[in-house]
Amino acid sequence: MATFTKSLEQAISQAFKFATEKKHQYVTLEHLLLALTDETDARNVMKACNVDVDLLNENLEFYIDNELENIVTSDSKLEPQPTASFQRVIQRSIVHVQSSGKNEVTGANILVALFAERESHATFFLQE
């Protein structure tokens, strides 16, 4: 059974916190990627791939603030739910780790799994 690294658990928790703070009904891949910009393994991979992490952060924050208005809820008691794509990325990363004979999922594994989501703004931002 694959487990998440402590830093990945914190990043996933942060993604939910971002969605909650914005009063979003859903936790999206963009919330997750924003949280991963502060996760050690994911950040190291991004830097190794010459990603401007600060610019990525700015673009994601702008997108979340301006393009996700349709998922804002007025119900302050509503807990945000992960989108289907969020769940697929998490599941895909677990399967990938297990199939490689390892047992710990890192932020880097999540980044790899993100690229399979072709219709995602998060993937678009990473490829810029």
N, C-alpha and C positions, 0 to 999 in steps of 0.2 A: 504494500500500500504506500503510495507516494504521499509525502507530507510537504508542506510549504516551509520555506526558510522563515525565520522570525521577521526579517526585513520585508519579505513578500507579504506576510500576514499583515504587517503594519501598513504596507502600501494599499492592499485591498481594503483595509479598514479606512484608510484615508480617502480612497475613492468614494466609499459610502458616505463619509463625512462631507466631502465636497458636494455631493448630490443633496444631502440633507440641508446643508447651509444655503444652497441655492433654491431650496424648496422644490426640487425636482422629484417627479414620480418615479423616475428610473435612474439607475446607475448605468452609464454608458461606457463604451470603450474609451471615449475621450476623457471621462473622469478617471478611468483606470490608467491611461497613458500619462495624464497629468501627475498622478500619484507616483508612477514609475520613474518620473524624471528625478525624484529624490531617493529612489531605491538603488542601493549600491551596485548590484550586479547589472541591472538594466542601464543605469547611468554609464557604467564603464563600457558596456557594449555600444551604447549610443556614441560616446566620445571616440571609441576605437573606429567607428564608422563615419567619423567626421560630422556627426549631427551637432548643430548649434543648439545645445540644450536650452539655453536662455531664450533663444528665438522660438523654439518649439513650445516652451512654457508660455510665452506671450501669445502665440497663435492659438494654443489650446484654451487659455483663459478667455481670450476674445471670443472664440467660437462658443464656448460654454455660456458666456454671459449674453451673447447676442443671437445665437442661432438655436438655442435650446429653449426658447421662451414657450414653445408649445407643450413642453412637459412640466411646466411649473404648475403646482397645485396650491390651492388656498387652504387645504386641510393640513394643518400643522401637525396633526397626530399621525399622518400617513408616513409609514416607513418606505423609503425608496426601494424598489425591486430591481435586481439586475436584468438587463435586456437579454434577449435570446442570444445575441452576438457576444455579450459579456460572458454568458454561461458557456457558449461554445469555445471561446478562447481559453477559459480556465480548464475545461474538460480536455481540449486538444493538448494543452501543455502537460496535463497529468498523463495522458496516454503516451505522449512523446517521451516523457521521462521514464515511464515504466517500460516502454519498449526498448529503451537504450540500456536497461539493466540498472538504472539508478533509482533512488528512492526519495530524492529531494527536489522539489520544484523551486526554481529561482525566478527572479524578475527577468532574467535573460531568456528563460524558457517561455515566459509570457510574451515577450517581444517577438520571438520567432512565431508563436502561435497567432499573434495579431496579424501577421502578413497574409494569412489565409483568408482574412475577412476583406475581400476585394472592394466591397461597397461601403467601406468605413472611412469617415473623415480622419479618424485616428491614423489609419494606414496612410492616407494621403499626406497628412502632416509629417509622418516619418520619412516618406519618400521625397519630400521637397528638398 
